[in-house]
């Protein structure tokens, strides 16, 4: 019995696998298309072993869907980044989606003012997790040249968490491409940004601390109305 | 214009200049006093006689164009200034100054006389705090409705907290439309929407597919440009801000508006060579701006990032590259200086000329491509011919300017009618169409691109021939500019979207006491209701695209 192979051995060392059916279906010479020349050059098997998270992060970074979101001057340069010549699609992220439900990256291209911040917060909230934010230009970073305006929020980070800042007024398309590629790198490495500033929140009017402004507005707003309260003096 | 009968010379005009004494006798007892602004004389009147005075000036003296309403606060009073002009000849101007006491800032509204006053007075109420009696709809326009205080007032405290609500909008005409069974639907378009060209919010009420009411809600990009300019010095600090009004980029045209106003205010000469460079740069900007209008308009009509948008972007890239060679920046040029420009053409000059000529040579081919793709496309024609009609009378009432009013058959262009720069030395035409619809507005822009190319070509020839030792780019301007106190000026240039005017009042310091921007997009956008109500909602989007608004300039 010892000279006979065990069933297990006959599988490992046995005859070559029967590929008659496959060969008949494919005809001659065409099976090469399933073999990557690169893999053959490396001499590896068709399978790779990796961490599932790592693989998924790599996929995420390589196929980002941007939100079509224009605010101010920077959105013009953003359009140029999407369009001919700079063509962000070369980096797998050039198809802007009109709905936040379909997007996972939002570029903030412009000045955030008091009236717009609650709406931007809502658009951000509507995006599906995981989501990423690229701040484009000085205004989105800090308020930029309009920082001292009575109506200007001093950076998007007061409202939503931000992953990448691209400085410039406005940044050139090349700079935005660089920022997006950096974001892809970060996503692929599984890094995320901590929220460094306590954001302005949308909260029910009834929950606000009572003070002069709240009293004045008491007859205009309901307890349940969502409001954003700007403490300008506290802004950095 | 040649087809129209020559208009009889008005009794209030002598030698094409306004006869202010005749005007004063026309207004008679309404006049409390006279002021001299650098651009025109102004009459001071009582706050409860605004409509009477403006009606007289409009009907008897022919001032059919309310260009701007400036509001400002003094130590002892509030003041509204109505800047009146004529579409036939914008050099004929007159100001109407309406002072009101600080403790009771109520003035009569001008809305029944000029519809454009409606939005301008709302802005004055919002930012400065003057109330307009009889105004049909005196709400805040730029700031949120819950805002406390009036930020351009003298005693405004910027550090006080503010609360901004985020709540559902209600149908403004629900209940009173037709009868109880009527079925209107409220539709929010924006402020984040691909077809609004930025952060514009349209509160729309639909009956089926037709628009019964549209109320543009602006102010989502109100970044305090006037405050920023009022807290900056004339000489260098203000110039970067105009780049950011119309960022299409209309940069050099906007800078020119500021430069022109301040050069009048402080009596600064500009060398001819610099004027030619300015003219060339401004026209390149206009082409770039119209390319964007064309690309995004077709994006609205066809609905995708397809060929036309990409072609327009391709041509914009070429222009931006030329402008970058000239100014050092792609969009925010900061190239004009008071009394000249920042630097001469880039060296080697031949290369710059060659690059620009190459672009101009390719342009007719590109234009033909656009005509093949757009204007001769049947689908496009069905969507745009006869939709969004803006009759000339309505356009004038709303103070529309630029391609919008020229597409309604009004032959009005500040470059020709109130010449500045080098325009009156060059050979070009004003593009006018009489269709009044979305199609005409596009055609006007496309024809203007051709005219701009013509201007740039002539400028390049001039610059190439200019003797080397006469290339003066900057006149002598004091390092710190302090115009005489209480000098007031209102000056306009023809930007890509229309007449961009600046009102400035100096108080003897190095910063303006009041800086008011008259934005063409602001007035043009107010015509949207006129064009869209009663039409299909899809045509509302087309009309909005054809207005070519830039929200940075609407909201400032």
Interface residues (C-beta under 8 A of the other chain):
Chain A: X68 X69 X70 X71 X72 X73 X75 X76 X77 X79 X80 X82 X83 X84 X85 X96 X98 X110 X111 X113 X114 X115 X116 X117 X118 X119 X120 X122 X123 X139 X145 X146 X148 X149 X150 X151 X152 X169 X170 X172 X202 X205 X208 X211 X213 X214 X216 X217 X220 X221 X225 X226 X227 X228 X229 X230 X231 X232 X233
Chain B: X143 X144 X145 X146 X147 X148 X151 X156 X158 X159 X160 X161 X162 X163 X164 X165 X166 X167 X191 X192 X194 X197 X198 X199 X219 X220 X221 X222 X223 X224 X225 X227 X228 X231 X240 X241 X244 X247 X248 X249 X292 X305 X309 X310 X313 X314 X316 X317 X320 X330 X331 X332 X551 X552
